[in-house]
Structure formats: structure tokens, C-alpha cells
Amino acid sequence: MLYIFDLGNVIVDIDFNRVLGVWSDYSRVPLARLQKDFTMGEAFHQHERGEITDEAFAEAVCHELNMALSFEQFAAGWQAVFVALRPEVVEIMQRLRDEGHRVVVLSNTNNLHTTHWPGIYPEIIAAADKIYLSQELGARKPEAAIYQKVLASEGVSAADAVFFDDNVENIRGAQHLGMTSILVVDNQTVPEYFAK
């Protein structure tokens, strides 16, 4: 069996309010306004597909939010999204591999984040057979292409894959292709699934 785990809020807790808090501190733009105005719009999606550079993304977001930040300040905020590892999920990933299953990570992410998190959470790299990243695949969840690329690379059918993600749209995209898909609502979802 192929087990596919999302990264954010599945293996690692993330919090976008931490990002906005750092940007607010640096830019002096009120946090409440950033929270109201920040959207995961077209530049965000292009960045996740690897279609634009980190610098172009930073410039677009600063423009959208009317924030004056250096690239270094922007990046410091962007990396603040990561909160903590979910060790119980990493242990499950390791156990699945020990049992002979294939375990991979599939993340909508971007170059800027992937220069950061592998150094903080080497346990994730150690617990996965392979890491699939949206910016390297040129597609992002819930687009069918990204799931199809992973299944083709792994040489398995959708019926032989189980997918864990915290985003309803991503779950629907995977279900549409015939994958067993589990919506992760909190840090107990994955342990409870395997306890059954």
C-alpha cells in the first residue's frame, strides 16, 4: 500500500497568523489589517507550482498587502509558519515503512519553505521514502495532475493509495481519482485512523 501524507497540519503544525505577526512587526502594518487582507491568491498558487521566483512572490504579496519589507524580512515571516512536529505521525510513518508499505509526503509548498523546514525537521526526511513537492511537480493540490504524477512515479493505482490532508478541496481532488482520502481535522485524526 502507498500512504501519502500532506505536510502542513498533518505532520507539522503550521499557523499563518505567526507569518502575519512577523510581517506586522517589521512593516508596522496592523495585524488585524493583514489578517483581513491576506489571501492565497494567484501569486500564491504560481509560487506553489514553481512558476515564479521567491523574490517575485515576495514582491507580489508586499504589493497586495501594501507592506514595505525587505526580502529578508519577508522571508523571516514566511518561515515563521512552522510551529512543531507531530511526533506521533512520524512514528506511524516509520512503522508503516517497517511493515513494508511505501510512505511519501505530498506538499503544496514553495522553494522558500523547502530551504527551511528540512533542516528543522530532519525526522520527516528520515520517515519518508520520498518527498513530493508542488513546486518541483509543476502542479498543486487539488489539481488531478499532481496526484497522477505521484501515482505514476510510485507505480501504483489510486485504489492502492491512502491520502491524508487537512484541506477539504485536496481530499475531494484525491477522492475523485479513486484514492482513499482522510481529512485530518486535528492531531488525533491520523493516530485514530491507524488505531482502528
C-alpha positions, 0 to 999 in steps of 0.5 A, a space after each residue: 500500500 502507498 500512504 501519502 501524507 500532506 505536510 502542513 497540519 498533518 505532520 507539522 503544525 503550521 499557523 499563518 497568523 505567526 507569518 502575519 505577526 512577523 510581517 506586522 512587526 517589521 512593516 508596522 502594518 496592523 495585524 488585524 489589517 493583514 489578517 483581513 487582507 491576506 489571501 492565497 491568491 494567484 501569486 500564491 498558487 504560481 509560487 506553489 507550482 514553481 512558476 515564479 521566483 521567491 523574490 517575485 512572490 515576495 514582491 507580489 504579496 508586499 504589493 497586495 498587502 501594501 507592506 514595505 519589507 525587505 526580502 529578508 524580512 519577508 522571508 523571516 515571516 514566511 518561515 515563521 509558519 512552522 510551529 512543531 512536529 507531530 511526533 506521533 505521525 512520524 512514528 506511524 510513518 516509520 512503522 508503516 515503512 517497517 511493515 513494508 508499505 511505501 510512505 511519501 509526503 505530498 506538499 503544496 509548498 514553495 522553494 522558500 519553505 523547502 530551504 527551511 523546514 528540512 533542516 528543522 525537521 530532519 525526522 520527516 526526511 528520515 520517515 519518508 521514502 520520498 518527498 513530493 513537492 508542488 513546486 518541483 511537480 509543476 502542479 498543486 493540490 487539488 489539481 488531478 495532475 499532481 496526484 497522477 504524477 505521484 501515482 505514476 512515479 510510485 507505480 501504483 493505482 489510486 485504489 492502492 493509495 491512502 491520502 491524508 490532508 487537512 484541506 477539504 478541496 485536496 481530499 475531494 481532488 484525491 477522492 475523485 481519482 479513486 484514492 482513499 482520502 482522510 481529512 485530518 481535522 486535528 492531531 488525533 485524526 491520523 493516530 485514530 485512523 491507524 488505531 482502528 
